[in-house]
Amino acid sequence: MICVYTGAGKGKTSACLGQVLRALGHGKRVAFAQFIKRDGCAGEQALLHRLLGANFRADGLGFVKNCPDKALHCEAAKALLAWSRTILPTVWLLILDEVLYALHYELVTREALCELLACAQGAGTHLVLSGRHAPPWLVEISDLVTTLQPTKHPHSSGQKALLGLDY
């Protein structure tokens, strides 16, 4: 299966984490690739390191929008995609958290992502992809697509992100 969590709302990474817990609870092997985010910057990363060990990677370089070092971000995203291909035969579920941001900002290509999707199908590995801007072609080929939309968000009233709730 290909599952997508997208949209402007909060909860995409949280949905991915729920999938990890559910799969691990049933004794399934899981890998988690986190694009964009630097390792050590989000609360879930410490737990994922403990739960998944070498099957967790957070190789992002941080915010990419309007970044002068886009080439460095591209290399990091490509390397994480390459790692994801190598891990496919060994896991039942692979999470590609924030890969849709990487796709949107052209850090990874549609072709490279499609190649990974085909490899996952060949390996019998389920995929979960998250991030804003799910392209129509991906929505079309996915088995499950959930779009999260905010109804109310504290950022609208100027509240800063909260440790433990937002990151």
matplotlib code that plots the C-alpha trace (Angstrom):
import matplotlib.pyplot as plt

x = [0.0, 1.0, -0.5, -0.2, -0.7, -0.8, -2.4, -1.8, -2.9, -0.9, -0.6, 1.1, 4.2, 2.0, 0.0, 3.3, 4.3, 1.0, 1.6, 5.0, 3.5, 0.8, 3.2, 5.7, 2.9, 2.2, 5.9, 6.5, 9.9, 9.8, 12.1, 11.6, 13.3, 12.8, 13.5, 14.0, 14.3, 17.8, 18.5, 18.1, 15.6, 12.3, 11.0, 10.0, 13.6, 15.0, 12.3, 12.6, 16.4, 15.6, 12.8, 14.3, 18.1, 19.8, 16.3, 15.8, 17.4, 16.8, 19.3, 17.7, 19.5, 16.5, 14.3, 14.8, 12.4, 14.5, 17.7, 20.9, 22.4, 19.8, 22.4, 23.4, 19.7, 19.4, 22.4, 21.0, 17.6, 19.0, 21.2, 18.2, 16.2, 19.1, 19.3, 15.5, 16.0, 18.6, 16.4, 13.3, 13.9, 14.4, 11.3, 7.5, 6.8, 8.8, 7.9, 9.1, 8.2, 8.3, 9.3, 6.5, 8.2, 11.4, 9.5, 7.8, 11.1, 12.7, 15.2, 14.1, 12.6, 9.4, 11.4, 13.5, 10.4, 8.6, 11.6, 11.4, 7.7, 8.3, 11.1, 8.9, 6.1, 8.7, 9.9, 6.4, 7.1, 4.2, 5.0, 3.8, 4.6, 3.9, 4.2, 2.3, 1.7, 0.9, 0.9, -2.1, -0.2, 0.7, -2.8, -4.0, -1.7, -1.9, -4.2, -5.0, -4.8, -5.6, -5.6, -5.2, -6.7, -6.6, -9.8, -8.1, -4.4, -2.6, 0.0, -2.8, -2.9, 0.9, 1.7, 5.1, 5.6, 5.6, 8.2, 6.5, 3.4, 4.7, 8.2]
y = [0.0, 3.6, 5.9, 9.7, 12.2, 15.7, 19.2, 22.4, 21.0, 19.9, 16.1, 14.6, 13.4, 12.4, 10.2, 8.6, 7.9, 6.3, 3.9, 3.1, 2.2, 0.1, -1.9, -2.4, -3.5, -6.3, -7.3, -5.8, -4.4, -0.6, 2.0, 5.8, 8.3, 12.0, 14.5, 18.2, 18.0, 17.9, 15.1, 16.1, 19.0, 17.2, 15.2, 12.2, 11.6, 10.5, 7.9, 6.7, 6.2, 4.0, 2.1, 1.7, 2.1, 2.1, 1.9, 5.6, 8.4, 12.2, 13.6, 16.9, 20.3, 22.2, 24.8, 24.9, 27.6, 30.4, 28.8, 29.8, 26.3, 24.4, 22.1, 20.8, 20.1, 18.3, 16.1, 15.3, 14.4, 12.2, 10.4, 9.7, 8.4, 6.2, 4.8, 4.2, 2.0, -0.1, -0.7, -1.7, -5.5, -5.7, -3.9, -4.3, -0.6, 2.4, 5.9, 8.8, 11.7, 15.2, 13.7, 15.7, 18.9, 17.6, 16.8, 20.2, 22.1, 19.9, 18.3, 14.9, 14.3, 12.7, 10.1, 9.2, 8.9, 6.8, 4.5, 4.1, 3.4, 0.7, -0.9, -0.9, -2.7, -5.2, -5.8, -6.0, -3.0, -0.6, 3.1, 6.1, 9.5, 12.8, 16.5, 19.3, 19.6, 16.0, 16.2, 14.9, 12.0, 10.7, 11.1, 9.1, 6.1, 6.0, 3.6, 6.0, 9.8, 11.9, 15.6, 17.4, 21.0, 23.4, 24.7, 26.7, 27.0, 29.0, 30.3, 32.4, 34.4, 34.7, 31.8, 30.3, 26.5, 24.6, 22.0, 18.6, 19.6, 21.1, 19.7]
z = [0.0, -0.5, 2.1, 2.0, 4.8, 3.3, 3.7, 5.5, 8.9, 11.8, 12.4, 9.3, 11.2, 14.1, 11.8, 10.5, 14.1, 14.8, 11.8, 13.3, 16.7, 15.1, 12.9, 15.7, 18.0, 15.5, 15.3, 11.9, 10.9, 10.2, 8.9, 9.1, 6.8, 7.9, 5.1, 5.8, 9.6, 11.1, 13.5, 17.2, 16.5, 17.1, 20.1, 18.1, 16.9, 20.3, 20.6, 17.0, 17.5, 20.5, 18.8, 15.3, 15.8, 12.4, 10.7, 11.6, 9.7, 9.9, 7.3, 6.5, 6.9, 8.2, 6.5, 2.8, 1.5, 0.0, 1.1, -0.7, -0.2, -2.1, -3.6, -0.1, 0.7, -2.6, -1.8, 1.6, 0.3, -2.5, 0.0, 2.2, -0.8, -1.8, 1.8, 1.6, -1.5, 0.3, 3.4, 1.4, 1.2, 5.0, 6.2, 6.1, 6.4, 5.3, 6.4, 4.2, 6.5, 4.8, 1.4, -0.2, 0.9, -0.7, -3.9, -3.9, -3.4, -6.1, -3.7, -5.1, -8.5, -9.5, -11.3, -8.3, -6.1, -8.6, -8.8, -5.0, -5.2, -7.8, -5.7, -2.7, -4.6, -5.8, -2.3, -0.8, 1.4, 2.4, 2.2, 4.1, 2.6, 4.3, 3.7, 2.1, -1.6, -2.6, -6.4, -8.3, -9.9, -6.4, -5.1, -8.1, -7.6, -3.8, -1.9, 1.0, 1.0, 4.1, 3.8, 7.1, 7.1, 10.0, 11.4, 14.2, 15.0, 17.8, 15.3, 13.8, 17.0, 17.2, 19.6, 19.0, 18.5, 21.7, 22.6, 23.0, 21.1, 17.9, 17.6]

ax = plt.figure().add_subplot(projection="3d")
ax.plot(x, y, z, "-o")
ax.set_aspect("equal")
plt.show()
